[in-house]
C-alpha cells in the first residue's frame, strides 16, 4: 500500500500534488480516499515490531538477564565486584555446562543487576570452529589472523561487542561478550590509569 512512494515523490517534484490519480480509487471522493490511504500508512508504520534479542552466551541475554535468572540456569559462586561496571561478578561451574574445551566463565553485572559482560576461557584449538559460528551470527568489524602470532576477531550485534582473542604464546583463548557501555567504561578507566602512571613516573625524573 505504501509502495507508491516513488510516484508520490515524482508528483511533489513537479508541484502536481493533485495528479494523484494513480491511486487505487475513483475520481469522486479522491480526497477522502487519499486521507484514508495516508492514515493506513501511518498505522502500518506505527505498529511496534518486537525488538531482536541480544546475544545470550550460555543462556544469559546481554543487558537483560538478572542474577536470579543466572542462578536458575547455572551453579555459580560470587567473585567480588567488577572494577569497571561497579556490579557483582560470578564464576560459573563449567563442569555443569556442556561445551567442549570450556575452562571458565565469568559473568559481570551492572549495579542494577543486569548482565553487562560474559568472559569465557576455552582451549585455543577451537578458535577456527568457534569463529565460524560467530561469523555466521554477527557482523564482523575487525579481524587479525596472522599465520604466526596473536589472533583476534571482533563482531558486533546491536549494543554488544563480541571478541575472540587467541594469544600466540598461550594454550587458551578468551571469548567475551560485553556491552558497549561497559567497554567504554573500561577504556576510559585504562586511559586514566595510563595517564596517572605517566605523571607518577615523570615526577620521579
C-alpha positions as CSV (number, residue, x, y, z in Angstrom):
1,X,0.0,0.0,0.0
2,X,2.9,2.3,0.7
3,X,4.8,1.2,-2.4
4,X,3.7,4.3,-4.3
5,X,6.3,6.5,-2.6
6,X,8.4,6.8,-5.8
7,X,5.4,8.2,-7.7
8,X,4.4,10.5,-4.9
9,X,7.9,11.9,-4.8
10,X,7.8,12.5,-8.6
11,X,4.5,14.3,-8.2
12,X,5.9,16.6,-5.5
13,X,8.9,17.5,-7.5
14,X,6.8,19.0,-10.3
15,X,4.3,20.6,-7.9
16,X,1.4,18.5,-9.2
17,X,0.1,17.0,-5.9
18,X,-3.4,17.0,-7.4
19,X,-2.3,14.5,-10.0
20,X,-2.6,11.5,-7.6
21,X,-5.0,9.7,-10.0
22,X,-2.6,6.8,-10.0
23,X,-4.1,5.9,-6.5
24,X,-6.5,2.9,-6.5
25,X,-9.8,4.8,-6.1
26,X,-12.3,6.5,-8.4
27,X,-12.4,10.1,-9.5
28,X,-15.1,11.1,-7.0
29,X,-14.2,11.1,-3.3
30,X,-10.5,11.1,-4.1
31,X,-9.6,13.5,-1.3
32,X,-11.3,11.3,1.4
33,X,-9.8,8.1,0.0
34,X,-6.3,9.7,-0.1
35,X,-6.7,10.7,3.6
36,X,-7.6,7.1,4.4
37,X,-4.6,5.8,2.4
38,X,-2.3,8.2,4.4
39,X,-3.9,7.1,7.7
40,X,-3.4,3.4,6.7
41,X,0.3,4.0,6.0
42,X,0.8,5.8,9.3
43,X,-0.9,3.0,11.2
44,X,1.3,0.4,9.5
45,X,4.4,2.3,10.4
46,X,3.3,2.8,14.0
47,X,2.8,-0.9,14.7
48,X,5.6,-1.9,17.0
49,X,8.0,-4.6,15.9
50,X,9.3,-6.8,18.6
51,X,13.0,-6.0,19.4
52,X,15.6,-8.5,18.3
53,X,17.0,-10.4,21.3
54,X,20.6,-9.5,22.3
55,X,23.3,-12.2,22.2
56,X,22.8,-14.7,25.0
57,X,26.0,-16.7,25.7
58,X,25.3,-19.7,27.9
59,X,21.7,-18.7,28.0
60,X,22.4,-15.2,29.6
61,X,21.0,-12.4,27.4
62,X,23.3,-9.4,27.5
63,X,21.8,-6.4,29.0
64,X,18.7,-8.2,30.3
65,X,19.5,-11.4,32.2
66,X,19.4,-10.9,36.0
67,X,21.4,-12.5,38.9
68,X,18.3,-14.6,39.7
69,X,18.0,-15.8,36.1
70,X,21.6,-16.8,36.1
71,X,21.3,-18.8,39.3
72,X,18.2,-20.6,37.9
73,X,20.3,-21.7,34.9
74,X,23.7,-22.3,36.4
75,X,25.6,-23.1,39.5
76,X,27.7,-20.0,40.4
77,X,29.8,-18.5,43.1
78,X,30.4,-14.9,43.9
79,X,33.7,-13.4,42.6
80,X,33.5,-9.9,44.1
81,X,32.7,-6.6,42.4
82,X,33.8,-5.6,39.0
83,X,36.1,-2.5,39.0
84,X,34.6,-1.2,35.7
85,X,30.9,-2.0,35.9
86,X,30.5,-1.4,39.6
87,X,28.4,-4.5,39.8
88,X,28.8,-8.1,41.1
89,X,30.8,-10.8,39.3
90,X,30.1,-14.6,39.4
91,X,32.1,-17.6,38.2
92,X,30.0,-20.3,36.7
93,X,30.6,-24.0,37.4
94,X,31.8,-25.1,33.9
95,X,31.7,-28.8,34.8
96,X,27.9,-28.5,34.5
97,X,28.0,-26.7,31.1
98,X,28.1,-29.0,28.1
99,X,30.6,-27.1,26.0
100,X,33.8,-28.8,24.8
101,X,37.0,-27.1,25.8
102,X,35.4,-24.6,28.2
103,X,37.7,-23.7,31.1
104,X,36.0,-20.8,32.9
105,X,33.1,-18.4,32.6
106,X,33.0,-15.0,34.4
107,X,29.6,-13.2,34.4
108,X,29.7,-9.4,35.0
109,X,26.7,-7.5,36.2
110,X,26.0,-3.7,36.5
111,X,24.7,-2.1,39.7
112,X,21.1,-2.7,38.6
113,X,21.8,-6.5,38.5
114,X,21.7,-6.9,34.7
115,X,24.4,-8.8,32.8
116,X,26.9,-6.5,31.1
117,X,29.6,-9.0,30.2
118,X,30.4,-12.7,29.9
119,X,34.0,-13.7,29.6
120,X,34.9,-17.3,28.8
121,X,38.2,-19.1,28.6
122,X,38.5,-22.0,26.2
123,X,41.0,-24.3,24.7
124,X,42.7,-22.5,21.8
125,X,42.4,-25.3,19.3
126,X,38.7,-24.5,18.9
127,X,39.4,-21.0,17.5
128,X,38.5,-21.7,13.9
129,X,35.4,-23.6,14.7
130,X,34.0,-21.0,17.1
131,X,35.0,-18.1,14.9
132,X,33.0,-19.6,12.0
133,X,29.9,-20.0,14.3
134,X,30.2,-16.4,15.5
135,X,30.7,-15.1,11.9
136,X,27.5,-16.8,10.9
137,X,25.5,-14.9,13.6
138,X,27.1,-11.5,14.0
139,X,28.7,-8.7,11.9
140,X,32.5,-8.8,11.7
141,X,34.1,-5.4,12.3
142,X,37.7,-6.4,12.9
143,X,39.9,-9.3,12.0
144,X,43.6,-10.1,12.7
145,X,44.6,-13.6,11.6
146,X,48.4,-13.8,11.1
147,X,50.0,-17.1,10.1
148,X,52.1,-16.8,13.2
149,X,51.1,-14.5,16.1
150,X,48.1,-13.4,18.1
151,X,44.7,-14.0,16.5
152,X,41.7,-11.7,17.2
153,X,38.3,-11.2,15.7
154,X,35.6,-8.7,16.8
155,X,31.9,-8.8,16.0
156,X,29.0,-6.5,16.9
157,X,25.4,-7.1,17.5
158,X,23.4,-4.0,18.5
159,X,24.8,-2.7,21.7
160,X,27.0,-5.8,22.3
161,X,30.6,-6.4,21.2
162,X,31.9,-10.0,20.9
163,X,35.6,-10.7,20.8
164,X,37.6,-13.9,20.3
165,X,41.2,-13.5,21.3
166,X,43.9,-16.2,21.0
167,X,47.3,-15.2,22.1
168,X,50.1,-16.9,20.2
169,X,52.1,-18.0,23.3
170,X,49.1,-19.4,25.2
171,X,47.2,-22.7,25.2
172,X,43.9,-20.9,25.8
173,X,41.8,-18.2,24.3
174,X,39.1,-15.8,25.5
175,X,35.7,-15.3,24.2
176,X,33.9,-12.2,25.6
177,X,30.5,-10.6,25.1
178,X,30.4,-7.1,26.6
179,X,28.0,-4.1,26.3
180,X,29.4,-1.1,24.5
181,X,28.8,0.9,27.8
182,X,31.0,-1.5,29.8
183,X,33.7,-1.4,27.1
184,X,33.6,2.4,27.2
185,X,34.0,2.4,31.0
186,X,36.9,0.0,30.7
187,X,38.7,2.1,28.0
188,X,38.2,5.3,29.9
189,X,39.5,3.8,33.2
190,X,42.5,2.3,31.4
191,X,43.3,5.6,29.7
192,X,43.2,7.4,33.1
193,X,45.3,4.8,34.7
194,X,47.9,5.1,32.0
195,X,48.0,8.9,32.3
196,X,48.3,8.6,36.1
197,X,51.2,6.2,35.7
198,X,53.0,8.5,33.3
199,X,52.6,11.5,35.6
200,X,53.9,9.5,38.5
201,X,56.9,8.3,36.6
202,X,57.6,11.9,35.3
203,X,57.5,13.2,38.8
204,X,60.4,10.9,39.7
205,X,62.7,12.2,37.0
